[in-house]
Amino acid sequence: MFVTVKHGAGQTEIFNHHCRIVNFMDYIKQRCGLGAEECIDLVDEAGHLMNLSVQQNSLEQASNILMPRRRYILIRVLKQDDPETVKYEAMLDNIERLHPVVADHLRKLSNPKTKEKEATVKKHRATKEVILSPSAKNKSAFRAKNTTNTQRRF
């Protein structure tokens, strides 16, 4: 089996992913004209990061992570001064036009403060739902009680 990797100005390369991750990553760098010191990774067309860069020296099989016959987009992983901050840069030209979802995911992955804001908004929404839920239960209990009282009168 194989996987397809998109990069550059709409170029695609086919790779056999039934090999060790270290060999797979080295071969991608070689075929795509990148230096051995480059830190790269892949994202699928839905924008999900494969996290191969974390395991780039692993002896595990790439086929355990990558799905056969799928298309992936090559990205560059740029480590920042802060060890927790990593920037992801697509190596496919016109990524915003060709794959807007992927471009959006890469922006979110590269900006950890956006993640924190989203988490805060989600927590806030969850709190509102919890507050609203008991009143909804009270209303349904009130209706059930009124229905029972109404039935007893007749």
LUMFIDREN-307365 format. One record per residue: x, y, z of N, C-alpha, C in turn; residue number from 1; residue in one letter. Coordinates in nm, 3 decimals, decimal comma, m for minus. Layout:
// residues N
REC       nxx       nyy       nzz      caxx      cayy      cazz       cxx       cyy       czz   pos   code
REC         X         Y         Z         X         Y         Z         X         Y         Z   NUM      a
...
// end
This chain:
// residues 154
REC       nxx       nyy       nzz      caxx      cayy      cazz       cxx       cyy       czz   pos   code
REC     0,083    m0,119     0,000     0,000     0,000     0,000     0,087     0,125     0,000     1      m
REC     0,022     0,238    m0,013     0,094     0,364    m0,027     0,011     0,477     0,031     2      f
REC     0,076     0,593     0,049     0,010     0,718     0,085     0,058     0,824    m0,012     3      v
REC    m0,023     0,926    m0,032     0,012     1,037    m0,119     0,040     1,160    m0,034     4      t
REC     0,149     1,228    m0,064     0,187     1,349     0,010     0,186     1,466    m0,087     5      v
REC     0,110     1,570    m0,051     0,103     1,692    m0,132     0,199     1,796    m0,075     6      k
REC     0,266     1,868    m0,167     0,359     1,973    m0,123     0,387     2,065    m0,241     7      h
REC     0,456     2,174    m0,213     0,499     2,267    m0,317     0,383     2,328    m0,393     8      g
REC     0,401     2,345    m0,523     0,301     2,407    m0,610     0,208     2,300    m0,666     9      a
REC     0,140     2,229    m0,578     0,046     2,126    m0,621     0,111     1,994    m0,658    10      g
REC     0,233     1,971    m0,614     0,302     1,846    m0,643     0,253     1,736    m0,549    11      q
REC     0,251     1,615    m0,600     0,215     1,500    m0,518     0,322     1,392    m0,535    12      t
REC     0,352     1,327    m0,427     0,448     1,216    m0,427     0,380     1,097    m0,361    13      e
REC     0,411     0,979    m0,411     0,355     0,857    m0,353     0,466     0,788    m0,274    14      i
REC     0,432     0,746    m0,151     0,529     0,683    m0,062     0,474     0,552    m0,009    15      f
REC     0,564     0,455     0,003     0,531     0,330     0,069     0,542     0,356     0,220    16      n
REC     0,436     0,336     0,292     0,439     0,366     0,436     0,459     0,241     0,522    17      h
REC     0,490     0,129     0,459     0,520     0,006     0,532     0,670     0,000     0,560    18      h
REC     0,715     0,095     0,640     0,855     0,101     0,681     0,861     0,175     0,814    19      c
REC     0,979     0,181     0,870     0,996     0,252     0,997     0,976     0,401     0,977    20      r
REC     0,926     0,467     1,080     0,899     0,611     1,073     1,026     0,688     1,038    21      i
REC     1,138     0,652     1,097     1,263     0,723     1,071     1,299     0,715     0,923    22      v
REC     1,283     0,600     0,861     1,312     0,586     0,717     1,210     0,659     0,632    23      n
REC     1,084     0,651     0,671     0,976     0,718     0,599     0,999     0,869     0,595    24      f
REC     1,030     0,927     0,711     1,053     1,072     0,720     1,177     1,114     0,640    25      m
REC     1,284     1,036     0,647     1,405     1,068     0,571     1,378     1,064     0,421    26      d
REC     1,300     0,967     0,377     1,270     0,954     0,235     1,182     1,069     0,186    27      y
REC     1,086     1,112     0,269     1,004     1,229     0,233     1,093     1,351     0,214    28      i
REC     1,183     1,374     0,309     1,274     1,489     0,299     1,358     1,483     0,172    29      k
REC     1,408     1,366     0,140     1,491     1,349     0,021     1,410     1,375    m0,106    30      q
REC     1,294     1,314    m0,119     1,214     1,327    m0,241     1,153     1,466    m0,258    31      r
REC     1,129     1,536    m0,146     1,068     1,670    m0,153     1,173     1,781    m0,151    32      c
REC     1,299     1,744    m0,157     1,407     1,843    m0,165     1,432     1,920    m0,037    33      g
REC     1,417     1,855     0,076     1,438     1,920     0,205     1,568     1,872     0,267    34      l
REC     1,623     1,954     0,354     1,744     1,916     0,425     1,715     1,814     0,534    35      g
REC     1,815     1,737     0,570     1,799     1,633     0,673     1,764     1,693     0,809    36      a
REC     1,805     1,818     0,832     1,779     1,881     0,963     1,637     1,938     0,975    37      e
REC     1,564     1,944     0,865     1,426     1,997     0,867     1,339     1,910     0,957    38      e
REC     1,251     1,974     1,031     1,153     1,903     1,112     1,019     1,912     1,038    39      c
REC     0,966     1,798     0,998     0,844     1,796     0,918     0,740     1,706     0,983    40      i
REC     0,620     1,717     0,934     0,509     1,631     0,979     0,407     1,626     0,867    41      d
REC     0,300     1,553     0,890     0,192     1,542     0,793     0,060     1,572     0,861    42      l
REC    m0,034     1,630     0,786    m0,172     1,645     0,830    m0,260     1,581     0,723    43      v
REC    m0,371     1,522     0,765    m0,462     1,467     0,664    m0,547     1,580     0,608    44      d
REC    m0,630     1,550     0,512    m0,708     1,653     0,445    m0,819     1,710     0,533    45      e
REC    m0,841     1,650     0,649    m0,936     1,706     0,745    m0,865     1,797     0,845    46      a
REC    m0,732     1,802     0,839    m0,656     1,890     0,927    m0,601     1,823     1,051    47      g
REC    m0,613     1,692     1,062    m0,563     1,620     1,180    m0,412     1,596     1,168    48      h
REC    m0,340     1,639     1,270    m0,196     1,626     1,275    m0,159     1,480     1,303    49      l
REC    m0,064     1,426     1,229    m0,023     1,287     1,245     0,083     1,270     1,354    50      m
REC     0,145     1,377     1,399     0,247     1,377     1,505     0,366     1,287     1,475    51      n
REC     0,405     1,280     1,350     0,524     1,204     1,313     0,652     1,274     1,357    52      l
REC     0,646     1,406     1,369     0,766     1,482     1,409     0,811     1,445     1,550    53      s
REC     0,718     1,410     1,635     0,751     1,370     1,771     0,822     1,235     1,770    54      v
REC     0,789     1,152     1,672     0,844     1,018     1,664     0,940     1,001     1,545    55      q
REC     0,998     1,110     1,496     1,074     1,104     1,372     1,194     1,010     1,376    56      q
REC     1,241     0,972     1,493     1,352     0,877     1,504     1,305     0,740     1,551    57      n
REC     1,175     0,719     1,547     1,116     0,595     1,597     1,137     0,479     1,499    58      s
REC     1,147     0,360     1,556     1,157     0,239     1,476     1,020     0,175     1,454    59      l
REC     0,916     0,242     1,503     0,779     0,194     1,482     0,743     0,208     1,334    60      e
REC     0,649     0,127     1,288     0,606     0,131     1,149     0,517     0,253     1,124    61      q
REC     0,543     0,323     1,015     0,461     0,439     0,976     0,318     0,393     0,944    62      a
REC     0,303     0,270     0,899     0,170     0,218     0,866     0,081     0,203     0,989    63      s
REC     0,138     0,208     1,109     0,057     0,205     1,232    m0,012     0,338     1,256    64      n
REC     0,037     0,444     1,192    m0,018     0,577     1,211    m0,095     0,625     1,088    65      i
REC    m0,038     0,602     0,972    m0,097     0,652     0,847    m0,189     0,547     0,785    66      l
REC    m0,298     0,596     0,729    m0,395     0,508     0,665    m0,358     0,488     0,517    67      m
REC    m0,370     0,365     0,466    m0,333     0,341     0,327    m0,423     0,417     0,229    68      p
REC    m0,363     0,459     0,120    m0,430     0,528     0,010    m0,489     0,664     0,048    69      r
REC    m0,448     0,719     0,158    m0,495     0,852     0,199    m0,399     0,958     0,148    70      r
REC    m0,452     1,080     0,141    m0,371     1,195     0,101    m0,335     1,276     0,225    71      r
REC    m0,211     1,316     0,232    m0,161     1,396     0,342    m0,092     1,519     0,287    72      y
REC    m0,085     1,621     0,369    m0,021     1,747     0,331     0,104     1,763     0,416    73      i
REC     0,213     1,792     0,350     0,342     1,809     0,417     0,345     1,944     0,488    74      l
REC     0,389     1,943     0,613     0,402     2,068     0,689     0,540     2,075     0,753    75      i
REC     0,584     2,197     0,778     0,710     2,221     0,847     0,677     2,253     0,992    76      r
REC     0,753     2,193     1,083     0,736     2,216     1,226     0,849     2,307     1,272    77      v
REC     0,811     2,426     1,320     0,910     2,524     1,365     0,902     2,538     1,516    78      l
REC     1,009     2,498     1,582     1,014     2,510     1,729     1,042     2,656     1,764    79      k
REC     0,970     2,708     1,862     0,986     2,846     1,905     1,075     2,852     2,029    80      q
REC     1,101     2,974     2,077     1,183     2,991     2,198     1,119     2,924     2,318    81      d
REC     0,989     2,936     2,329     0,914     2,871     2,435     0,900     2,723     2,398    82      d
REC     0,947     2,631     2,482     0,944     2,489     2,446     0,803     2,433     2,422    83      p
REC     0,702     2,497     2,478     0,566     2,449     2,460     0,500     2,504     2,334    84      e
REC     0,562     2,604     2,272     0,504     2,666     2,154     0,571     2,611     2,028    85      t
REC     0,487     2,562     1,938     0,533     2,509     1,811     0,450     2,573     1,701    86      v
REC     0,517     2,611     1,592     0,445     2,670     1,480     0,444     2,569     1,365    87      k
REC     0,327     2,554     1,302     0,312     2,462     1,191     0,289     2,543     1,064    88      y
REC     0,367     2,513     0,961     0,360     2,587     0,836     0,340     2,488     0,720    89      e
REC     0,233     2,507     0,646     0,205     2,418     0,533     0,311     2,435     0,425    90      a
REC     0,353     2,326     0,367     0,450     2,330     0,258     0,381     2,309     0,123    91      m
REC     0,251     2,333     0,122     0,171     2,329     0,001     0,128     2,471    m0,031    92      l
REC     0,163     2,519    m0,147     0,125     2,655    m0,187    m0,026     2,668    m0,197    93      d
REC    m0,076     2,786    m0,166    m0,220     2,817    m0,173    m0,304     2,725    m0,085    94      n
REC    m0,253     2,694     0,032    m0,325     2,605     0,123    m0,461     2,662     0,163    95      i
REC    m0,468     2,796     0,176    m0,594     2,859     0,216    m0,703     2,839     0,112    96      e
REC    m0,665     2,837    m0,014    m0,761     2,820    m0,122    m0,793     2,672    m0,146    97      r
REC    m0,689     2,588    m0,143    m0,707     2,446    m0,174    m0,768     2,367    m0,059    98      l
REC    m0,726     2,398     0,062    m0,772     2,325     0,181    m0,794     2,423     0,296    99      h
REC    m0,902     2,502     0,293    m0,922     2,603     0,397    m0,937     2,545     0,537   100      p
REC    m0,993     2,426     0,549    m1,008     2,362     0,680    m0,871     2,330     0,739   101      v
REC    m0,783     2,279     0,657    m0,648     2,246     0,702    m0,574     2,373     0,744   102      v
REC    m0,585     2,478     0,664    m0,520     2,605     0,697    m0,570     2,658     0,831   103      a
REC    m0,698     2,646     0,856    m0,756     2,690     0,983    m0,704     2,607     1,100   104      d
REC    m0,698     2,476     1,083    m0,645     2,388     1,188    m0,499     2,420     1,218   105      h
REC    m0,421     2,446     1,116    m0,280     2,479     1,137    m0,265     2,611     1,213   106      l
REC    m0,350     2,708     1,183    m0,347     2,835     1,257    m0,379     2,811     1,404   107      r
REC    m0,478     2,729     1,430    m0,516     2,700     1,569    m0,406     2,624     1,643   108      k
REC    m0,342     2,529     1,575    m0,233     2,454     1,637    m0,113     2,543     1,665   109      l
REC    m0,090     2,641     1,579     0,026     2,729     1,594     0,003     2,841     1,695   110      s
REC    m0,120     2,864     1,737    m0,150     2,972     1,829    m0,214     2,914     1,955   111      n
REC    m0,133     2,877     2,054    m0,187     2,814     2,174    m0,281     2,905     2,254   112      p
REC    m0,267     3,037     2,242    m0,355     3,127     2,315    m0,498     3,115     2,263   113      k
REC    m0,514     3,086     2,134    m0,646     3,065     2,077    m0,710     2,942     2,141   114      t
REC    m0,629     2,838     2,164    m0,680     2,716     2,228    m0,732     2,748     2,368   115      k
REC    m0,654     2,830     2,442    m0,694     2,866     2,577    m0,826     2,942     2,576   116      e
REC    m0,842     3,035     2,480    m0,966     3,112     2,470    m1,083     3,021     2,439   117      k
REC    m1,062     2,925     2,346    m1,169     2,832     2,310    m1,207     2,746     2,431   118      e
REC    m1,109     2,702     2,509    m1,136     2,621     2,626    m1,216     2,701     2,728   119      a
REC    m1,183     2,828     2,744    m1,255     2,913     2,837    m1,400     2,931     2,792   120      t
REC    m1,420     2,951     2,663    m1,556     2,966     2,610    m1,634     2,838     2,630   121      v
REC    m1,573     2,722     2,606    m1,641     2,594     2,624    m1,679     2,572     2,770   122      k
REC    m1,587     2,608     2,863    m1,617     2,594     3,005    m1,733     2,685     3,043   123      k
REC    m1,734     2,806     2,989    m1,840     2,902     3,018    m1,974     2,848     2,968   124      h
REC    m1,975     2,791     2,848    m2,097     2,733     2,793    m2,145     2,616     2,877   125      r
REC    m2,053     2,532     2,921    m2,090     2,417     3,003    m2,151     2,463     3,135   126      a
REC    m2,097     2,570     3,192    m2,151     2,623     3,317    m2,293     2,673     3,296   127      t
REC    m2,318     2,742     3,186    m2,452     2,790     3,158    m2,550     2,674     3,144   128      k
REC    m2,507     2,567     3,076    m2,595     2,452     3,058    m2,629     2,387     3,191   129      e
REC    m2,531     2,379     3,281    m2,556     2,320     3,411    m2,654     2,405     3,489   130      v
REC    m2,641     2,535     3,480    m2,731     2,625     3,552    m2,872     2,614     3,496   131      i
REC    m2,886     2,601     3,367    m3,018     2,593     3,306    m3,085     2,459     3,328   132      l
REC    m3,009     2,355     3,341    m3,066     2,222     3,353    m3,154     2,204     3,476   133      s
REC    m3,114     2,248     3,597    m3,200     2,228     3,713    m3,336     2,299     3,699   134      p
REC    m3,338     2,417     3,639    m3,465     2,487     3,624    m3,555     2,411     3,529   135      s
REC    m3,498     2,351     3,428    m3,578     2,270     3,336    m3,636     2,151     3,409   136      a
REC    m3,559     2,092     3,499    m3,609     1,978     3,577    m3,722     2,024     3,668   137      k
REC    m3,707     2,142     3,729    m3,810     2,195     3,818    m3,941     2,218     3,743   138      n
REC    m3,931     2,271     3,622    m4,051     2,297     3,542    m4,123     2,167     3,510   139      k
REC    m4,047     2,063     3,472    m4,111     1,937     3,438    m4,169     1,872     3,563   140      s
REC    m4,104     1,887     3,679    m4,158     1,833     3,804    m4,285     1,907     3,842   141      a
REC    m4,288     2,041     3,821    m4,405     2,121     3,851    m4,523     2,077     3,764   142      f
REC    m4,497     2,054     3,636    m4,603     2,010     3,545    m4,658     1,875     3,588   143      r
REC    m4,568     1,783     3,626    m4,612     1,650     3,668    m4,697     1,660     3,794   144      a
REC    m4,658     1,747     3,886    m4,732     1,764     4,011    m4,870     1,823     3,982   145      k
REC    m4,875     1,925     3,894    m5,004     1,985     3,860    m5,095     1,885     3,789   146      n
REC    m5,041     1,802     3,706    m5,120     1,702     3,636    m5,178     1,604     3,736   147      t
REC    m5,099     1,562     3,834    m5,146     1,468     3,935    m5,255     1,531     4,019   148      t
REC    m5,238     1,658     4,061    m5,339     1,728     4,140    m5,468     1,745     4,062   149      n
REC    m5,459     1,774     3,934    m5,576     1,793     3,850    m5,654     1,663     3,837   150      t
REC    m5,583     1,552     3,825    m5,648     1,423     3,811    m5,719     1,383     3,938   151      q
REC    m5,670     1,420     4,055    m5,730     1,384     4,182    m5,863     1,457     4,204   152      r
REC    m5,878     1,576     4,150    m5,998     1,655     4,172    m6,119     1,593     4,104   153      r
REC    m6,099     1,520     3,999    m6,212     1,466     3,925    m6,252     1,336     3,976   154      f
// end
